[in-house]
Amino acid sequence: MEVYFGGAEDLGITEEEMAAVRAMVMAVSAGRVFFQSKTVVNKMKAADRDEEAEPGCDPGCCD
């Protein structure tokens, strides 16, 4: 990220503005990772439900 901000001061961008951009980038990245992990957990839970279902049950009928 520092590569992008290397010439920012020359363009009149303040340290506060750069800090705000860094915070937004980190928040977006953290949100992406959170939703990816949530998707994995939901898929694992669904797989467990499928394994625990009685033979002949439709998926989700035993929730």
C-alpha positions as a Markdown table, in Angstrom:
| # | Residue | x | y | z |
|---|---|---|---|---|
| 1 | Met | 0.0 | 0.0 | 0.0 |
| 2 | Glu | 2.9 | 2.3 | 0.7 |
| 3 | Val | 3.8 | 2.2 | -3.0 |
| 4 | Tyr | 0.4 | 3.8 | -3.8 |
| 5 | Phe | 0.8 | 6.5 | -1.1 |
| 6 | Gly | 4.4 | 7.3 | -2.0 |
| 7 | Gly | 3.5 | 10.3 | -4.1 |
| 8 | Ala | 0.4 | 11.2 | -2.2 |
| 9 | Glu | 2.0 | 14.0 | -0.3 |
| 10 | Asp | 3.2 | 15.6 | -3.5 |
| 11 | Leu | -0.4 | 15.7 | -4.6 |
| 12 | Gly | -1.6 | 17.4 | -1.4 |
| 13 | Ile | -3.2 | 14.4 | 0.2 |
| 14 | Thr | -2.9 | 14.6 | 4.0 |
| 15 | Glu | -1.9 | 11.9 | 6.4 |
| 16 | Glu | -5.4 | 11.9 | 7.8 |
| 17 | Glu | -6.9 | 11.2 | 4.4 |
| 18 | Met | -4.4 | 8.4 | 3.8 |
| 19 | Ala | -5.3 | 6.9 | 7.2 |
| 20 | Ala | -8.9 | 6.9 | 6.3 |
| 21 | Val | -8.3 | 5.1 | 3.1 |
| 22 | Arg | -6.1 | 2.5 | 4.9 |
| 23 | Ala | -9.0 | 1.9 | 7.4 |
| 24 | Met | -11.5 | 1.5 | 4.6 |
| 25 | Val | -9.3 | -1.0 | 2.7 |
| 26 | Met | -8.7 | -3.0 | 5.9 |
| 27 | Ala | -12.5 | -3.0 | 6.7 |
| 28 | Val | -13.4 | -4.2 | 3.2 |
| 29 | Ser | -10.7 | -6.9 | 3.3 |
| 30 | Ala | -11.9 | -8.1 | 6.8 |
| 31 | Gly | -15.5 | -8.2 | 5.6 |
| 32 | Arg | -14.5 | -10.3 | 2.7 |
| 33 | Val | -12.7 | -12.8 | 4.8 |
| 34 | Phe | -15.6 | -12.8 | 7.4 |
| 35 | Phe | -18.1 | -13.7 | 4.7 |
| 36 | Gln | -15.8 | -16.3 | 3.1 |
| 37 | Ser | -15.4 | -18.0 | 6.5 |
| 38 | Lys | -19.2 | -17.7 | 7.2 |
| 39 | Thr | -19.9 | -19.5 | 3.9 |
| 40 | Val | -17.5 | -22.3 | 4.8 |
| 41 | Val | -19.1 | -22.7 | 8.2 |
| 42 | Asn | -22.6 | -22.8 | 6.7 |
| 43 | Lys | -21.5 | -25.4 | 4.2 |
| 44 | Met | -20.0 | -27.5 | 7.0 |
| 45 | Lys | -23.3 | -27.3 | 9.0 |
| 46 | Ala | -25.3 | -28.3 | 5.9 |
| 47 | Ala | -23.0 | -31.3 | 5.3 |
| 48 | Asp | -23.5 | -32.3 | 9.0 |
| 49 | Arg | -27.3 | -32.0 | 8.7 |
| 50 | Asp | -27.2 | -34.1 | 5.5 |
| 51 | Glu | -25.2 | -36.8 | 7.3 |
| 52 | Glu | -27.6 | -36.8 | 10.3 |
| 53 | Ala | -30.8 | -36.9 | 8.3 |
| 54 | Glu | -32.8 | -40.1 | 8.3 |
| 55 | Pro | -32.9 | -42.1 | 5.1 |
| 56 | Gly | -35.6 | -40.9 | 2.8 |
| 57 | Cys | -35.7 | -37.4 | 4.3 |
| 58 | Asp | -35.6 | -34.4 | 2.1 |
| 59 | Pro | -32.8 | -32.0 | 2.9 |
| 60 | Gly | -33.8 | -29.6 | 5.6 |
| 61 | Cys | -36.8 | -31.7 | 6.8 |
| 62 | Cys | -35.2 | -32.6 | 10.1 |
| 63 | Asp | -34.0 | -29.2 | 11.2 |
